[in-house]
Amino acid sequence: MRNRTCSRACGWICTHALVVAVLSSVAVSQTQDLDVLFNARNDAGVGVFRVEADDWDWSDATQSFTWQLSSPQLIADETSGAPVATILSARVAIFEGIERRMEINLGIVAGDSATVVDIDFPQLAFDRIPEYRAEARASASFTVTDVDLNGAFIRGDGPEGIGAFRATSVDRGVETPFTDLVNFVFVGGGGTANGSQNDPSFGFRPVGSNLDAMNVQLAFLVTANDLVFATNSVGVSNPPVCPGDANGDNQTNLSDLELLLSSFGSCAGDSIYDQRADLNVDDCVGFDDLAEMLSAFGTVCD
C-alpha cells in the first residue's frame, strides 16, 4: 500500500469560516475570470467583441454575477471595418449557491454571407466535487428566423453532428465532453423555427469524474442576414455536505470514523481507497481528512 498523506492550507473550520466572512471579497476576486469573447467570421472578415471583468455586476440578493448588453453591438472586421454580424441582445448570469449555474441569452443577426459565431464564456468554477457527488445538467434552445425570405438554418460549427451549445467538465485542468445540444434547425422562406434539448430530460446526471469546473461554449453557423435567438444554461449540483459525514447519513460519528480508518493511508487507485473518506478531495485519505472529521465529530445536520 502507498502511504501518502496530503497537505492543506488550513482545516475545514478555518476555510469555511473564512468563506462566510469574506463572501463579497470572493465575489470581487472572481471577476478576474469573467471575460466573454464573441468571435464572428464570414466572407467580410473576422470580428471580435470582448466583455471584460469590469463589465459585470454582482448582486448580494441573488448571489449572482450578471452582464447585459445595453444596446445592439456591431461586430466588424478588425482590419477593414466591414460588418460581420450584429449582436441584438445578450445577457449572461452566473449564480452561486446549491446549484452553480450559468444562464445565457443571446440574439444575433448574421452578416451578408453565412456567418460563424463562436462565443467563449467564463469558466464555471467551484471547490472540487468528488465523482460520487458530481452531477450536472444543461439545456439549449435556438430559434431561427428567415429574414431575407429564402430559407434559414443554424448548425453546430465543428465536427459533423456536434451541437451548437457545448459543455465540458474539468478536473484539475483535464477536460471531458459533458454534452453538446441542438445540432441543426431549419426553416423555410419567411418562417421561424425552434430546436430545443435538455440533458438529462429531468434533474441532473452523473458527470463521471471528479469535478472542479465546467467550460461552456456556443459555436454555430447561421445563414446570411438571418436571425437567431439562443437560450442556454448549464448547472452543477453542489448541495451542502454535513461536515465530516463520510457515509451520507447527515451525522458524524463512529460509523464515519470506521469508514475513514478502513481506507486510511490509501490513495486513488489503491484497493482500499474509499472516495467518501477523502473529505478534502485530494485523492488520498490521510491525516488532514482525519483532522477534518474529528473537528466535526458529533455533528448532526438537518
N, C-alpha and C positions, 0 to 999 in steps of 0.2 A: 504494500500500500504506500502511496506517496503521502508524506506527512507535510502538507503545506498549509500555512496559515496566511491570512490576508489582512492588510492594514487598512485603517480608515482615518480620515481627518479628525473625526470625533464620533462619539457614540450616538445612539438613536435619540436619546433625550436632548442632547445638545443640538443636534441637527434640526429636529422638528420644532424645538422652541425657537430657534433662530429663524426658521421659515415663517412661523406665525408672526414673529416680532417685526420682520422687515419685508412683509409682502409687497409693499409699494416699492421698495428698493429693488426687489427681484424683478418686478414688472419693468422698471426702468432699464435694468441691465439687459433684459431680454430683447429690448428694441434693437440691439446690435445685430440681431439675426432676422429682422423683419423686412428685408429687401424683397421686392417683387420685380420681375423682369419680363416685360412684354416684348416679344420679337415677332415681326411680321415681314414676310417676303413674297414678292411676286415679280412679274416682268418689269415693274417700275423700279425695283431695287429692294433694299433691305433697310428696315427701320426698327428703332428700339425706343421704348418708353420705360423709364425706371421710376419705381416707387421706393423711397428710402425710409429709414427708420424714423426720422423726424416727422414723417407724414402721417403717422399713426396716432390714434387717441386711445388712452386707457380708461376704462370705466370700473370704478370700485363696485358700483351697483350690480353690474352683470359679470364682473371678473373677466373682462374680455378686452382685447385689442381690436380696434376697427380702423380700416382705411376705406374711404369712399371717394370716388371721383366727383369733383364738384361741377364739372362741365365737360362736354364732349372733347376728346383729345385726338388730334390728328397724329398718326404715325407716318412719318415721311422718311424717304431715303436719306441716309446720313450725308451723302455726297451731293446729290442733285437737288434734294428738297422735294422730289416728286412724291405725291400722295401714294401710300401703300395700303393703308387701312385707317378706319376711324373707330375709336372706342366711344360708343354712345353712353354707356353706363358701366360702372364697376364698383363692387363692394366686396371686401374680404374681412371676415371676422374670425378671431381665434379665441376660443373660450377655454378658461381654466376650469378646474373642478373635477367632479367624479367622472365625467366624460370629457376628455381633452378633445376638442372638436374644432375643425376649420370649416367655415361656410364661404362659398364663392358664388357671386352673382355677376354675370358679365353680358353686355350687349355690344356686338361689334359688326361693322359693315366692311365687306371686302372692297378692295380697290377695283380698277378696271380690268383686271385679269384674276384668274383663280389665285387665291391668297392662302398661304400657310401661316397660321397663328400658333405660336409656341410660347407658353407662359410658365415660368418657374416661380413657385410660391415659397414662403418661409418654411423651414423645417418645423414640423410639429414635434417638439422635444419634451421629454419628461424624465423623471427618475426611472432607472432600468426596471422593467417589469419581467418577472420570471415567466418562462414558457407556459407553465401550467395555469397562469392567470392572464396571459396576453391574448386579448380579444379585440377585434376591431370591426368596423362596418363602413360602407361607402355607398353613395348614391350619386347618380348623374342624370341630368335631363337637358336635352338640346332641342331647341325649337328653331326651325329654319323657315325663312320667308323668301319667296322668289320675288325680288324687286323689279327685275327687268323683263319679266313675263316670258322667259324661255326655259323654265325649269331650274331647280336649285338642289344642291345636296351639300352635306358635310361628310367627311370620313376621317377616321383617325390617321394622323400623319406618322409614318414609320413602317415597320414590317406589316405585311399583309394580314389583315384581320385584327390588328390591335385597336383598342378603344381610344376615343378622343380624350377621356379622362383616366389618369393613371395614378396609382398609389403604390409605393414600395415601402416595406418595413425595413427598419435599420437596427442592427445590433452591433455596437462598437465599430461603426463605420462600414459594416458589410451590409449591402442592400440585397433584398429579396423581393421579387414582384409579389404584391398582395392582390391587386385587382386592376383590370382595365375595362372600362364600361363605354357603351354606345359607340359602335364601330362605324355605322352608316345610317344617315337619314336622308331621304329623297322626297321631293315634292314637285308636282307638275306646274305648268305655267300659271303664275299669279297666285299660287296657293301657299299654305302654311302647314308644316308637318312637325310632329314631335317624336323623339325617341327617348325613352327613359329606362333605366335599370337600377336595381338595388342589389347589393352584395353584402350580406345574405338577404333573402326576402324579408326576414324579420329578425330583430335583435342583433346580436353580434356573432362572429365566428372566430375560432382559434386562428392565431397568426402562424403558429407552428415553430416559433423560436422565441428566445428572449427578445425583448423589445425596448429600445430607448428612444426611438423617433420614428416618424413617418414622413416620407417625402411625397410631395404632391405636384402633379404637372397636368396642364392642358396642352394638347398638341393636335391640331386638326387642319384640314384644308376645306375652305368654303369657296363656292363658285363665285365668279366675278359679279360685283355690285350687289351681292345678296347679303341678307341679314341673318345673324344667328344670336340667339339668347341662350345662355348656359346657366344652369343652377346645379351646383355640385357641393358635396360635403364628404368629409371623412372624420370618423370619430374613433377614439380608443377608450375602452372601458378601463377605468383606473379607480375603483372604489376603495375607500379607506380600509386598511387591514388592521385588525386588532394587534397591538404591539406584542411581539414575541409569540404570537399564536401560530405555531407551525402546522398543526393538524386541522385548522379551519373550523374549530368549534366555538370561536369567539371568547375564549378564555385561555389564560396562560398558566399552566400548572404542570404537575409531574408528567403527564402524558406527553406534553410538548418537550420537556427536558429529556425524557427517554428517547423520543424520536431523534432529537439532536445528537445525543450521545452515541446513538447507534450508528451515526454516519460521521462522527467527529474525526477530523483529520483527513477526510476524503475530499476529492475534487471531481468536477465533471468528468465523466468517463470511467471513474472507479466503480466497481460493482456495488459498493455500499453507499455511494453518493445519493442523497435524497434532496432534491431541489427545495422541498418545503422547509428544510432546516437551514438552507442558505439564506438567512434573513437579509443580509446586505447585498445579495445577488451579485457576488463577485466570483462565482463558480467554485467556491471552496467552502467547507464547513469548518470553522476554526474558532479561536478564542474571541474574535470580535462578535461572531454570532452568539456565542455563549454569553458574553457580557450583555449583549442587547436583550437576550431572553431573560437573564437574571434581573436586569434593571426593571423589567416589566412583570416579573413573576407575581402571580396573584391577581393580575388584571382580569376583569370581566367586562366585556363590551356588550352593548345593546344589540 
